[in-house]
Amino acid sequence: MGKGLDVINKLDVVSFKWKDSDINDIGLIAEEVAKVIPEAVYYKDGKVEGLRFLPLIAVCIQAIKELEEK
């Protein structure tokens, strides 16, 4: 994994509608996150199932530190 800001800049925030509730939301696509931060996803039956937010938070903390240094 690279520097915090480099990693964050590779992630795309998307808006979407939940299939089961038809509610609009904003988030990340787990399959896309897996390409950038593999530690931030979990798998079920060999497929990406969802996101683990603690690794995402850790990367965000690193990115904030890098911004503070600038």
C-alpha positions in Angstrom: 0.0 0.0 0.0 1.2 3.5 -0.8 1.0 6.7 1.1 -2.4 7.7 2.6 -3.2 10.5 0.1 -2.1 8.4 -2.9 -4.4 5.5 -1.7 -7.4 7.8 -1.0 -7.1 9.4 -4.4 -7.5 6.0 -6.1 -10.9 5.5 -4.4 -14.1 6.7 -6.1 -17.1 7.7 -4.0 -20.3 6.7 -5.7 -24.0 7.3 -5.1 -26.3 4.2 -5.3 -29.6 2.8 -4.4 -29.9 -0.2 -2.1 -31.6 -3.1 -3.9 -33.6 -4.4 -0.9 -34.9 -1.0 0.4 -34.7 1.4 -2.6 -32.9 3.9 -0.3 -30.3 6.2 -1.9 -26.9 6.2 -0.3 -23.3 7.2 -0.9 -20.3 4.9 -0.4 -17.5 2.9 -2.1 -17.7 -0.2 -4.3 -16.1 -3.1 -2.4 -14.7 -4.7 -5.5 -12.9 -1.5 -6.4 -11.6 -0.9 -2.9 -10.2 -4.5 -3.0 -7.9 -3.5 -5.8 -6.5 -0.6 -3.8 -6.7 -1.7 -0.2 -7.2 -5.5 -0.1 -7.2 -5.5 3.7 -10.3 -3.3 3.7 -12.7 -5.9 2.3 -14.1 -9.2 3.5 -15.0 -12.3 1.5 -17.8 -14.8 1.5 -17.6 -18.0 -0.6 -14.5 -16.5 -2.3 -16.3 -13.3 -3.4 -15.9 -9.8 -2.1 -18.8 -9.4 0.3 -18.3 -6.0 1.9 -16.1 -3.4 3.5 -14.1 -3.4 6.7 -14.0 0.2 7.8 -11.2 0.2 10.3 -8.5 -0.2 7.6 -10.2 2.6 5.6 -10.2 4.8 8.7 -6.5 4.1 9.2 -5.7 5.1 5.6 -7.7 8.3 6.1 -5.7 9.1 9.3 -2.5 8.7 7.4 -3.8 11.0 4.6 -4.7 13.7 7.2 -1.2 13.5 8.7 0.2 13.9 5.2 -1.9 17.0 4.6 -0.8 18.4 7.9 2.8 18.0 6.9 2.2 20.1 3.7 
